[in-house]
Amino acid sequence: MPVKIKRIYEEKEKSDGVRILVDRVWPRGVSKEDAHVDEWVKEVGPSKELRQWFDHDTDKYDDFKVKYKKELKKNEEQKEALEKLKQLTKEHDKKVTLVFAAKDEKHNQAAVIKEILDHQ
């Protein structure tokens, strides 16, 4: 079963399994209670500089993916956070949903992380 991704603003479903927030900053307008998040692995999120550069511009997404994957390999904090996510997906037999706040459901860091986790 592949890892799922969905916006944090969507209702929690039983099929979500373990819900892991992968945003570096807590999403606006969502209380911790309403988020139904089991883990918040904020360290895996892209750096502030990369987030600001990307600014959810779909024309930059391919370059964002490359730069973000480099960050995940080189930045120690992000590398450790990604390893934690890999471990969680193994522990829960990939019954994991990565949640995020971005409006674009296809062009965001959760989509990049999902791609990595699905190919481990």
N, CA, C and O atoms as a Tinker XYZ file with bonds, in Angstrom:
   480  protein
     1  N      0.844000   -1.180000    0.000000    73     2
     2  CA     0.000000    0.000000    0.000000    64     1     3
     3  C      0.890000    1.244000    0.000000    63     2     4     5
     4  O      1.725000    1.403000    0.890000    81     3
     5  N      0.724000    2.112000   -0.972000    73     3     6
     6  CA     1.558000    3.321000   -1.005000    64     5     7
     7  C      1.158000    4.314000    0.081000    63     6     8     9
     8  O      0.023000    4.315000    0.560000    81     7
     9  N      2.096000    5.139000    0.449000    73     7    10
    10  CA     1.848000    6.212000    1.397000    64     9    11
    11  C      0.855000    7.179000    0.743000    63    10    12    13
    12  O      0.928000    7.440000   -0.458000    81    11
    13  N     -0.067000    7.701000    1.543000    73    11    14
    14  CA    -1.042000    8.669000    1.030000    64    13    15
    15  C     -0.627000   10.076000    1.434000    63    14    16    17
    16  O      0.125000   10.265000    2.390000    81    15
    17  N     -1.127000   11.060000    0.694000    73    15    18
    18  CA    -0.965000   12.455000    1.093000    64    17    19
    19  C     -2.332000   13.124000    1.011000    63    18    20    21
    20  O     -3.161000   12.777000    0.170000    81    19
    21  N     -2.551000   14.088000    1.897000    73    19    22
    22  CA    -3.792000   14.857000    1.839000    64    21    23
    23  C     -3.628000   16.141000    2.636000    63    22    24    25
    24  O     -2.770000   16.255000    3.511000    81    23
    25  N     -4.480000   17.098000    2.303000    73    23    26
    26  CA    -4.436000   18.379000    3.016000    64    25    27
    27  C     -4.914000   18.196000    4.451000    63    26    28    29
    28  O     -5.815000   17.400000    4.718000    81    27
    29  N     -4.321000   18.919000    5.349000    73    27    30
    30  CA    -4.682000   18.827000    6.754000    64    29    31
    31  C     -6.104000   19.325000    6.989000    63    30    32    33
    32  O     -6.716000   18.993000    8.004000    81    31
    33  N     -6.632000   20.115000    6.065000    73    31    34
    34  CA    -7.969000   20.677000    6.197000    64    33    35
    35  C     -9.067000   19.672000    5.833000    63    34    36    37
    36  O    -10.246000   19.917000    6.087000    81    35
    37  N     -8.677000   18.549000    5.240000    73    35    38
    38  CA    -9.645000   17.507000    4.896000    64    37    39
    39  C     -9.956000   16.676000    6.144000    63    38    40    41
    40  O     -9.137000   16.559000    7.056000    81    39
    41  N    -11.147000   16.112000    6.156000    73    39    42
    42  CA   -11.565000   15.288000    7.282000    64    41    43
    43  C    -10.663000   14.066000    7.438000    63    42    44    45
    44  O    -10.190000   13.492000    6.458000    81    43
    45  N    -10.441000   13.689000    8.684000    73    43    46
    46  CA    -9.701000   12.460000    8.967000    64    45    47
    47  C    -10.590000   11.271000    8.602000    63    46    48    49
    48  O    -11.790000   11.260000    8.874000    81    47
    49  N     -9.972000   10.285000    7.984000    73    47    50
    50  CA   -10.682000    9.061000    7.630000    64    49    51
    51  C     -9.957000    7.886000    8.273000    63    50    52    53
    52  O     -8.752000    7.947000    8.519000    81    51
    53  N    -10.687000    6.836000    8.538000    73    51    54
    54  CA   -10.092000    5.651000    9.149000    64    53    55
    55  C     -8.960000    5.109000    8.262000    63    54    56    57
    56  O     -7.953000    4.606000    8.762000    81    55
    57  N     -9.141000    5.219000    6.944000    73    55    58
    58  CA    -8.146000    4.698000    5.998000    64    57    59
    59  C     -6.840000    5.496000    6.009000    63    58    60    61
    60  O     -5.853000    5.070000    5.410000    81    59
    61  N     -6.825000    6.655000    6.687000    73    59    62
    62  CA    -5.602000    7.465000    6.766000    64    61    63
    63  C     -4.490000    6.734000    7.517000    63    62    64    65
    64  O     -3.310000    6.950000    7.242000    81    63
    65  N     -4.853000    5.890000    8.442000    73    63    66
    66  CA    -3.829000    5.262000    9.273000    64    65    67
    67  C     -3.164000    6.314000   10.138000    63    66    68    69
    68  O     -3.839000    7.168000   10.713000    81    67
    69  N     -1.849000    6.260000   10.233000    73    67    70
    70  CA    -1.090000    7.228000   11.021000    64    69    71
    71  C     -0.950000    8.517000   10.203000    63    70    72    73
    72  O     -0.479000    8.498000    9.066000    81    71
    73  N     -1.363000    9.621000   10.799000    73    71    74
    74  CA    -1.308000   10.927000   10.112000    64    73    75
    75  C     -0.074000   11.686000   10.593000    63    74    76    77
    76  O      0.105000   11.921000   11.788000    81    75
    77  N      0.769000   12.064000    9.634000    73    75    78
    78  CA     2.022000   12.739000    9.963000    64    77    79
    79  C      2.072000   14.077000    9.234000    63    78    80    81
    80  O      2.037000   14.124000    8.004000    81    79
    81  N      2.153000   15.152000    9.992000    73    79    82
    82  CA     2.276000   16.490000    9.423000    64    81    83
    83  C      3.723000   16.706000    8.997000    63    82    84    85
    84  O      4.645000   16.504000    9.788000    81    83
    85  N      3.921000   17.118000    7.742000    73    83    86
    86  CA     5.282000   17.295000    7.219000    64    85    87
    87  C      5.580000   18.754000    6.863000    63    86    88    89
    88  O      6.502000   19.028000    6.096000    81    87
    89  N      4.814000   19.679000    7.412000    73    87    90
    90  CA     5.076000   21.112000    7.242000    64    89    91
    91  C      5.986000   21.582000    8.366000    63    90    92    93
    92  O      5.875000   21.126000    9.504000    81    91
    93  N      6.878000   22.489000    8.036000    73    91    94
    94  CA     7.791000   23.033000    9.041000    64    93    95
    95  C      7.054000   23.985000    9.993000    63    94    96    97
    96  O      7.426000   24.121000   11.158000    81    95
    97  N      6.012000   24.637000    9.482000    73    95    98
    98  CA     5.238000   25.600000   10.258000    64    97    99
    99  C      3.824000   25.034000   10.444000    63    98   100   101
   100  O      3.253000   24.468000    9.512000    81    99
   101  N      3.262000   25.191000   11.650000    73    99   102
   102  CA     1.908000   24.682000   11.904000    64   101   103
   103  C      0.911000   25.414000   10.995000    63   102   104   105
   104  O      0.965000   26.638000   10.878000    81   103
   105  N      0.008000   24.674000   10.357000    73   103   106
   106  CA    -0.957000   25.271000    9.414000    64   105   107
   107  C     -1.901000   26.272000   10.076000    63   106   108   109
   108  O     -2.344000   26.077000   11.208000    81   107
   109  N     -2.195000   27.334000    9.356000    73   107   110
   110  CA    -3.098000   28.369000    9.852000    64   109   111
   111  C     -4.521000   27.832000    9.984000    63   110   112   113
   112  O     -4.990000   27.043000    9.164000    81   111
   113  N     -5.181000   28.281000   11.028000    73   111   114
   114  CA    -6.592000   27.996000   11.188000    64   113   115
   115  C     -6.942000   26.586000   11.615000    63   114   116   117
   116  O     -8.115000   26.213000   11.583000    81   115
   117  N     -5.955000   25.784000   12.015000    73   115   118
   118  CA    -6.224000   24.411000   12.438000    64   117   119
   119  C     -5.693000   24.233000   13.861000    63   118   120   121
   120  O     -4.509000   24.435000   14.132000    81   119
   121  N     -6.596000   23.853000   14.752000    73   119   122
   122  CA    -6.136000   23.587000   16.116000    64   121   123
   123  C     -5.470000   22.210000   16.139000    63   122   124   125
   124  O     -5.718000   21.375000   15.269000    81   123
   125  N     -4.641000   21.991000   17.124000    73   123   126
   126  CA    -3.977000   20.686000   17.230000    64   125   127
   127  C     -5.009000   19.584000   17.431000    63   126   128   129
   128  O     -4.820000   18.460000   16.965000    81   127
   129  N     -6.084000   19.899000   18.113000    73   127   130
   130  CA    -7.139000   18.917000   18.334000    64   129   131
   131  C     -7.847000   18.559000   17.019000    63   130   132   133
   132  O     -8.104000   17.386000   16.752000    81   131
   133  N     -8.158000   19.563000   16.209000    73   131   134
   134  CA    -8.878000   19.330000   14.945000    64   133   135
   135  C     -7.997000   18.707000   13.863000    63   134   136   137
   136  O     -8.502000   18.140000   12.894000    81   135
   137  N     -6.689000   18.815000   14.032000    73   135   138
   138  CA    -5.773000   18.303000   13.006000    64   137   139
   139  C     -5.712000   16.778000   12.988000    63   138   140   141
   140  O     -5.455000   16.174000   11.947000    81   139
   141  N     -5.948000   16.164000   14.135000    73   139   142
   142  CA    -5.873000   14.699000   14.243000    64   141   143
   143  C     -4.541000   14.183000   13.697000    63   142   144   145
   144  O     -4.495000   13.250000   12.895000    81   143
   145  N     -3.471000   14.811000   14.152000    73   143   146
   146  CA    -2.125000   14.451000   13.719000    64   145   147
   147  C     -1.492000   13.549000   14.783000    63   146   148   149
   148  O     -1.508000   13.865000   15.973000    81   147
   149  N     -0.940000   12.428000   14.332000    73   147   150
   150  CA    -0.279000   11.507000   15.259000    64   149   151
   151  C      1.179000   11.894000   15.501000    63   150   152   153
   152  O      1.721000   11.676000   16.585000    81   151
   153  N      1.796000   12.464000   14.484000    73   151   154
   154  CA     3.204000   12.902000   14.573000    64   153   155
   155  C      3.338000   14.202000   13.788000    63   154   156   157
   156  O      2.660000   14.412000   12.782000    81   155
   157  N      4.223000   15.065000   14.265000    73   155   158
   158  CA     4.572000   16.267000   13.512000    64   157   159
   159  C      6.084000   16.221000   13.315000    63   158   160   161
   160  O      6.854000   16.455000   14.246000    81   159
   161  N      6.488000   15.918000   12.094000    73   159   162
   162  CA     7.914000   15.815000   11.775000    64   161   163
   163  C      8.292000   17.079000   10.990000    63   162   164   165
   164  O      8.555000   17.036000    9.788000    81   163
   165  N      8.309000   18.197000   11.711000    73   163   166
   166  CA     8.518000   19.488000   11.047000    64   165   167
   167  C      9.909000   19.634000   10.450000    63   166   168   169
   168  O     10.102000   20.381000    9.491000    81   167
   169  N     10.876000   18.922000   11.013000    73   167   170
   170  CA    12.255000   19.056000   10.536000    64   169   171
   171  C     12.434000   18.561000    9.102000    63   170   172   173
   172  O     13.413000   18.916000    8.445000    81   171
   173  N     11.494000   17.742000    8.609000    73   171   174
   174  CA    11.618000   17.217000    7.249000    64   173   175
   175  C     11.194000   18.253000    6.195000    63   174   176   177
   176  O     11.492000   18.100000    5.011000    81   175
   177  N     10.509000   19.285000    6.632000    73   175   178
   178  CA    10.045000   20.312000    5.693000    64   177   179
   179  C     11.204000   21.050000    5.047000    63   178   180   181
   180  O     12.308000   21.086000    5.589000    81   179
   181  N     10.946000   21.636000    3.886000    73   179   182
   182  CA    12.009000   22.393000    3.211000    64   181   183
   183  C     12.453000   23.596000    4.039000    63   182   184   185
   184  O     11.694000   24.121000    4.854000    81   183
   185  N     13.680000   24.017000    3.819000    73   183   186
   186  CA    14.216000   25.181000    4.526000    64   185   187
   187  C     13.383000   26.420000    4.200000    63   186   188   189
   188  O     12.681000   26.467000    3.189000    81   187
   189  N     13.474000   27.400000    5.060000    73   187   190
   190  CA    12.751000   28.663000    4.854000    64   189   191
   191  C     13.131000   29.276000    3.510000    63   190   192   193
   192  O     12.277000   29.773000    2.776000    81   191
   193  N     14.413000   29.234000    3.203000    73   191   194
   194  CA    14.893000   29.819000    1.942000    64   193   195
   195  C     14.290000   29.108000    0.736000    63   194   196   197
   196  O     13.856000   29.755000   -0.218000    81   195
   197  N     14.263000   27.788000    0.777000    73   195   198
   198  CA    13.713000   27.027000   -0.341000    64   197   199
   199  C     12.206000   27.244000   -0.446000    63   198   200   201
   200  O     11.674000   27.396000   -1.546000    81   199
   201  N     11.524000   27.258000    0.683000    73   199   202
   202  CA    10.070000   27.516000    0.686000    64   201   203
   203  C      9.764000   28.867000    0.070000    63   202   204   205
   204  O      8.864000   28.987000   -0.761000    81   203
   205  N     10.512000   29.885000    0.476000    73   203   206
   206  CA    10.274000   31.231000   -0.041000    64   205   207
   207  C     10.596000   31.316000   -1.527000    63   206   208   209
   208  O      9.880000   31.981000   -2.275000    81   207
   209  N     11.659000   30.656000   -1.964000    73   207   210
   210  CA    12.010000   30.659000   -3.379000    64   209   211
   211  C     10.918000   29.970000   -4.209000    63   210   212   213
   212  O     10.503000   30.488000   -5.245000    81   211
   213  N     10.462000   28.812000   -3.751000    73   211   214
   214  CA     9.449000   28.039000   -4.489000    64   213   215
   215  C      8.101000   28.762000   -4.506000    63   214   216   217
   216  O      7.486000   28.898000   -5.564000    81   215
   217  N      7.647000   29.217000   -3.363000    73   215   218
   218  CA     6.415000   29.987000   -3.235000    64   217   219
   219  C      5.235000   29.327000   -3.971000    63   218   220   221
   220  O      4.358000   30.014000   -4.494000    81   219
   221  N      5.230000   27.992000   -4.002000    73   219   222
   222  CA     4.161000   27.193000   -4.634000    64   221   223
   223  C      3.913000   27.570000   -6.095000    63   222   224   225
   224  O      2.785000   27.506000   -6.585000    81   223
   225  N      4.980000   27.960000   -6.774000    73   223   226
   226  CA     4.921000   28.278000   -8.203000    64   225   227
   227  C      5.123000   26.976000   -8.975000    63   226   228   229
   228  O      6.222000   26.422000   -8.976000    81   227
   229  N      4.076000   26.485000   -9.629000    73   227   230
   230  CA     4.149000   25.188000  -10.309000    64   229   231
   231  C      5.214000   25.166000  -11.405000    63   230   232   233
   232  O      5.737000   24.102000  -11.735000    81   231
   233  N      5.539000   26.322000  -11.967000    73   231   234
   234  CA     6.601000   26.376000  -12.985000    64   233   235
   235  C      7.969000   26.046000  -12.381000    63   234   236   237
   236  O      8.881000   25.631000  -13.096000    81   235
   237  N      8.108000   26.230000  -11.073000    73   235   238
   238  CA     9.373000   25.953000  -10.394000    64   237   239
   239  C      9.408000   24.556000   -9.758000    63   238   240   241
   240  O     10.414000   24.173000   -9.161000    81   239
   241  N      8.318000   23.801000   -9.885000    73   239   242
   242  CA     8.207000   22.551000   -9.130000    64   241   243
   243  C      9.311000   21.548000   -9.443000    63   242   244   245
   244  O      9.859000   20.942000   -8.523000    81   243
   245  N      9.649000   21.357000  -10.709000    73   243   246
   246  CA    10.700000   20.389000  -11.043000    64   245   247
   247  C     12.035000   20.778000  -10.404000    63   246   248   249
   248  O     12.753000   19.926000   -9.880000    81   247
   249  N     12.359000   22.066000  -10.452000    73   247   250
   250  CA    13.585000   22.538000   -9.801000    64   249   251
   251  C     13.475000   22.418000   -8.280000    63   250   252   253
   252  O     14.447000   22.082000   -7.604000    81   251
   253  N     12.286000   22.694000   -7.752000    73   251   254
   254  CA    12.056000   22.549000   -6.316000    64   253   255
   255  C     12.324000   21.114000   -5.873000    63   254   256   257
   256  O     12.988000   20.890000   -4.861000    81   255
   257  N     11.813000   20.145000   -6.626000    73   255   258
   258  CA    12.026000   18.735000   -6.279000    64   257   259
   259  C     13.508000   18.410000   -6.195000    63   258   260   261
   260  O     13.954000   17.763000   -5.247000    81   259
   261  N     14.260000   18.851000   -7.170000    73   259   262
   262  CA    15.706000   18.587000   -7.195000    64   261   263
   263  C     16.382000   19.233000   -5.986000    63   262   264   265
   264  O     17.152000   18.582000   -5.280000    81   263
   265  N     16.094000   20.503000   -5.754000    73   263   266
   266  CA    16.723000   21.226000   -4.643000    64   265   267
   267  C     16.309000   20.627000   -3.295000    63   266   268   269
   268  O     17.132000   20.506000   -2.387000    81   267
   269  N     15.052000   20.260000   -3.173000    73   267   270
   270  CA    14.556000   19.701000   -1.918000    64   269   271
   271  C     15.187000   18.341000   -1.635000    63   270   272   273
   272  O     15.564000   18.053000   -0.499000    81   271
   273  N     15.301000   17.514000   -2.655000    73   271   274
   274  CA    15.935000   16.206000   -2.461000    64   273   275
   275  C     17.393000   16.366000   -2.051000    63   274   276   277
   276  O     17.906000   15.575000   -1.260000    81   275
   277  N     18.068000   17.393000   -2.588000    73   275   278
   278  CA    19.450000   17.673000   -2.173000    64   277   279
   279  C     19.495000   18.069000   -0.708000    63   278   280   281
   280  O     20.359000   17.617000    0.043000    81   279
   281  N     18.547000   18.929000   -0.305000    73   279   282
   282  CA    18.481000   19.317000    1.113000    64   281   283
   283  C     18.297000   18.095000    1.995000    63   282   284   285
   284  O     18.963000   17.958000    3.022000    81   283
   285  N     17.399000   17.210000    1.599000    73   283   286
   286  CA    17.105000   16.024000    2.408000    64   285   287
   287  C     18.318000   15.104000    2.538000    63   286   288   289
   288  O     18.419000   14.344000    3.501000    81   287
   289  N     19.228000   15.169000    1.585000    73   287   290
   290  CA    20.437000   14.346000    1.648000    64   289   291
   291  C     21.565000   15.030000    2.406000    63   290   292   293
   292  O     22.361000   14.362000    3.065000    81   291
   293  N     21.643000   16.362000    2.320000    73   291   294
   294  CA    22.794000   17.075000    2.859000    64   293   295
   295  C     22.571000   17.686000    4.241000    63   294   296   297
   296  O     23.495000   17.724000    5.053000    81   295
   297  N     21.368000   18.160000    4.516000    73   295   298
   298  CA    21.093000   18.792000    5.804000    64   297   299
   299  C     20.833000   17.706000    6.843000    63   298   300   301
   300  O     19.909000   16.906000    6.694000    81   299
   301  N     21.640000   17.683000    7.880000    73   299   302
   302  CA    21.584000   16.607000    8.881000    64   301   303
   303  C     20.215000   16.498000    9.553000    63   302   304   305
   304  O     19.683000   15.400000    9.712000    81   303
   305  N     19.655000   17.626000    9.941000    73   303   306
   306  CA    18.346000   17.626000   10.604000    64   305   307
   307  C     17.265000   17.046000    9.680000    63   306   308   309
   308  O     16.439000   16.241000   10.112000    81   307
   309  N     17.278000   17.455000    8.432000    73   307   310
   310  CA    16.287000   16.954000    7.475000    64   309   311
   311  C     16.525000   15.478000    7.163000    63   310   312   313
   312  O     15.576000   14.708000    7.015000    81   311
   313  N     17.783000   15.094000    7.067000    73   311   314
   314  CA    18.119000   13.701000    6.786000    64   313   315
   315  C     17.609000   12.790000    7.904000    63   314   316   317
   316  O     17.037000   11.733000    7.640000    81   315
   317  N     17.820000   13.208000    9.149000    73   315   318
   318  CA    17.347000   12.433000   10.301000    64   317   319
   319  C     15.817000   12.359000   10.321000    63   318   320   321
   320  O     15.247000   11.317000   10.643000    81   319
   321  N     15.162000   13.461000    9.978000    73   319   322
   322  CA    13.691000   13.489000    9.951000    64   321   323
   323  C     13.157000   12.556000    8.868000    63   322   324   325
   324  O     12.156000   11.869000    9.073000    81   323
   325  N     13.820000   12.532000    7.722000    73   323   326
   326  CA    13.403000   11.629000    6.652000    64   325   327
   327  C     13.584000   10.179000    7.082000    63   326   328   329
   328  O     12.744000    9.331000    6.781000    81   327
   329  N     14.669000    9.894000    7.777000    73   327   330
   330  CA    14.885000    8.535000    8.294000    64   329   331
   331  C     13.787000    8.156000    9.288000    63   330   332   333
   332  O     13.329000    7.014000    9.311000    81   331
   333  N     13.370000    9.119000   10.105000    73   331   334
   334  CA    12.272000    8.868000   11.048000    64   333   335
   335  C     10.997000    8.518000   10.277000    63   334   336   337
   336  O     10.276000    7.595000   10.655000    81   335
   337  N     10.721000    9.248000    9.206000    73   335   338
   338  CA     9.536000    8.956000    8.387000    64   337   339
   339  C      9.637000    7.569000    7.748000    63   338   340   341
   340  O      8.652000    6.833000    7.695000    81   339
   341  N     10.815000    7.220000    7.268000    73   339   342
   342  CA    11.009000    5.893000    6.684000    64   341   343
   343  C     10.726000    4.816000    7.712000    63   342   344   345
   344  O     10.091000    3.806000    7.408000    81   343
   345  N     11.202000    5.035000    8.938000    73   343   346
   346  CA    10.978000    4.075000   10.011000    64   345   347
   347  C      9.494000    3.968000   10.345000    63   346   348   349
   348  O      8.974000    2.868000   10.527000    81   347
   349  N      8.817000    5.100000   10.424000    73   347   350
   350  CA     7.384000    5.093000   10.728000    64   349   351
   351  C      6.581000    4.367000    9.650000    63   350   352   353
   352  O      5.634000    3.645000    9.959000    81   351
   353  N      6.960000    4.560000    8.392000    73   351   354
   354  CA     6.216000    3.873000    7.324000    64   353   355
   355  C      6.438000    2.368000    7.394000    63   354   356   357
   356  O      5.530000    1.592000    7.098000    81   355
   357  N      7.634000    1.955000    7.781000    73   355   358
   358  CA     7.890000    0.513000    7.942000    64   357   359
   359  C      7.117000   -0.047000    9.128000    63   358   360   361
   360  O      6.505000   -1.110000    9.030000    81   359
   361  N      7.146000    0.666000   10.241000    73   359   362
   362  CA     6.454000    0.216000   11.450000    64   361   363
   363  C      4.951000    0.059000   11.229000    63   362   364   365
   364  O      4.319000   -0.832000   11.796000    81   363
   365  N      4.398000    0.923000   10.410000    73   363   366
   366  CA     2.953000    0.925000   10.191000    64   365   367
   367  C      2.585000    0.324000    8.835000    63   366   368   369
   368  O      1.486000    0.544000    8.326000    81   367
   369  N      3.514000   -0.436000    8.259000    73   367   370
   370  CA     3.271000   -1.122000    6.992000    64   369   371
   371  C      2.716000   -0.177000    5.928000    63   370   372   373
   372  O      1.813000   -0.532000    5.170000    81   371
   373  N      3.270000    1.024000    5.889000    73   371   374
   374  CA     2.906000    2.069000    4.936000    64   373   375
   375  C      1.458000    2.542000    5.064000    63   374   376   377
   376  O      0.949000    3.208000    4.163000    81   375
   377  N      0.794000    2.213000    6.159000    73   375   378
   378  CA    -0.547000    2.755000    6.400000    64   377   379
   379  C     -0.367000    4.122000    7.045000    63   378   380   381
   380  O     -0.680000    4.340000    8.215000    81   379
   381  N      0.151000    5.031000    6.227000    73   379   382
   382  CA     0.543000    6.356000    6.682000    64   381   383
   383  C     -0.005000    7.387000    5.708000    63   382   384   385
   384  O     -0.009000    7.177000    4.495000    81   383
   385  N     -0.469000    8.508000    6.263000    73   383   386
   386  CA    -0.881000    9.634000    5.432000    64   385   387
   387  C     -0.053000   10.845000    5.839000    63   386   388   389
   388  O     -0.055000   11.253000    7.001000    81   387
   389  N      0.647000   11.408000    4.879000    73   387   390
   390  CA     1.390000   12.644000    5.103000    64   389   391
   391  C      0.416000   13.792000    4.902000    63   390   392   393
   392  O     -0.208000   13.897000    3.846000    81   391
   393  N      0.281000   14.649000    5.898000    73   391   394
   394  CA    -0.633000   15.780000    5.769000    64   393   395
   395  C      0.164000   17.077000    5.660000    63   394   396   397
   396  O      1.266000   17.211000    6.193000    81   395
   397  N     -0.439000   18.023000    4.947000    73   395   398
   398  CA     0.225000   19.279000    4.616000    64   397   399
   399  C     -0.837000   20.361000    4.454000    63   398   400   401
   400  O     -2.027000   20.055000    4.366000    81   399
   401  N     -0.420000   21.608000    4.414000    73   399   402
   402  CA    -1.363000   22.725000    4.314000    64   401   403
   403  C     -1.475000   23.308000    2.907000    63   402   404   405
   404  O     -2.465000   23.978000    2.613000    81   403
   405  N     -0.524000   23.086000    2.049000    73   403   406
   406  CA    -0.518000   23.710000    0.722000    64   405   407
   407  C     -1.829000   23.477000   -0.025000    63   406   408   409
   408  O     -2.434000   22.410000    0.084000    81   407
   409  N     -2.257000   24.475000   -0.779000    73   407   410
   410  CA    -3.490000   24.349000   -1.565000    64   409   411
   411  C     -3.311000   23.396000   -2.736000    63   410   412   413
   412  O     -4.227000   22.652000   -3.085000    81   411
   413  N     -2.137000   23.420000   -3.335000    73   411   414
   414  CA    -1.854000   22.566000   -4.486000    64   413   415
   415  C     -1.500000   21.169000   -3.973000    63   414   416   417
   416  O     -0.481000   20.980000   -3.310000    81   415
   417  N     -2.343000   20.209000   -4.285000    73   415   418
   418  CA    -2.168000   18.860000   -3.744000    64   417   419
   419  C     -1.128000   18.027000   -4.487000    63   418   420   421
   420  O     -0.767000   16.945000   -4.026000    81   419
   421  N     -0.645000   18.508000   -5.618000    73   419   422
   422  CA     0.317000   17.740000   -6.408000    64   421   423
   423  C      1.722000   18.327000   -6.388000    63   422   424   425
   424  O      2.695000   17.612000   -6.628000    81   423
   425  N      1.834000   19.602000   -6.108000    73   423   426
   426  CA     3.132000   20.288000   -6.187000    64   425   427
   427  C      3.509000   20.833000   -4.818000    63   426   428   429
   428  O      3.361000   22.026000   -4.555000    81   427
   429  N      3.996000   19.959000   -3.952000    73   427   430
   430  CA     4.374000   20.369000   -2.595000    64   429   431
   431  C      5.380000   19.372000   -2.032000    63   430   432   433
   432  O      5.683000   18.357000   -2.660000    81   431
   433  N      5.894000   19.676000   -0.838000    73   431   434
   434  CA     6.923000   18.813000   -0.259000    64   433   435
   435  C      6.383000   17.435000    0.092000    63   434   436   437
   436  O      7.125000   16.456000    0.023000    81   435
   437  N      5.111000   17.331000    0.468000    73   435   438
   438  CA     4.543000   16.018000    0.807000    64   437   439
   439  C      4.578000   15.089000   -0.404000    63   438   440   441
   440  O      4.823000   13.891000   -0.262000    81   439
   441  N      4.334000   15.635000   -1.585000    73   439   442
   442  CA     4.385000   14.821000   -2.809000    64   441   443
   443  C      5.801000   14.304000   -3.054000    63   442   444   445
   444  O      5.983000   13.166000   -3.487000    81   443
   445  N      6.797000   15.134000   -2.778000    73   443   446
   446  CA     8.194000   14.721000   -2.942000    64   445   447
   447  C      8.541000   13.630000   -1.923000    63   446   448   449
   448  O      9.161000   12.624000   -2.267000    81   447
   449  N      8.140000   13.838000   -0.683000    73   447   450
   450  CA     8.426000   12.857000    0.374000    64   449   451
   451  C      7.726000   11.536000    0.067000    63   450   452   453
   452  O      8.312000   10.466000    0.235000    81   451
   453  N      6.482000   11.608000   -0.378000    73   451   454
   454  CA     5.734000   10.390000   -0.735000    64   453   455
   455  C      6.486000    9.600000   -1.809000    63   454   456   457
   456  O      6.616000    8.379000   -1.718000    81   455
   457  N      6.972000   10.303000   -2.810000    73   455   458
   458  CA     7.733000    9.662000   -3.889000    64   457   459
   459  C      8.948000    8.919000   -3.324000    63   458   460   461
   460  O      9.240000    7.793000   -3.726000    81   459
   461  N      9.642000    9.554000   -2.400000    73   459   462
   462  CA    10.818000    8.938000   -1.783000    64   461   463
   463  C     10.406000    7.707000   -0.969000    63   462   464   465
   464  O     11.019000    6.647000   -1.091000    81   463
   465  N      9.379000    7.848000   -0.150000    73   463   466
   466  CA     8.946000    6.749000    0.720000    64   465   467
   467  C      8.380000    5.571000   -0.071000    63   466   468   469
   468  O      8.577000    4.415000    0.306000    81   467
   469  N      7.687000    5.861000   -1.154000    73   467   470
   470  CA     7.112000    4.786000   -1.971000    64   469   471
   471  C      8.181000    3.972000   -2.684000    63   470   472   473
   472  O      7.934000    2.837000   -3.090000    81   471
   473  N      9.368000    4.550000   -2.836000    73   471   474
   474  CA    10.448000    3.858000   -3.556000    64   473   475
   475  C     11.536000    3.340000   -2.633000    63   474   476   477
   476  O     12.635000    3.018000   -3.085000    81   475
   477  N     11.239000    3.258000   -1.347000    73   475   478
   478  CA    12.262000    2.748000   -0.422000    64   477   479
   479  C     12.240000    1.237000   -0.362000    63   478   480
   480  O     13.031000    0.636000    0.365000    81   479
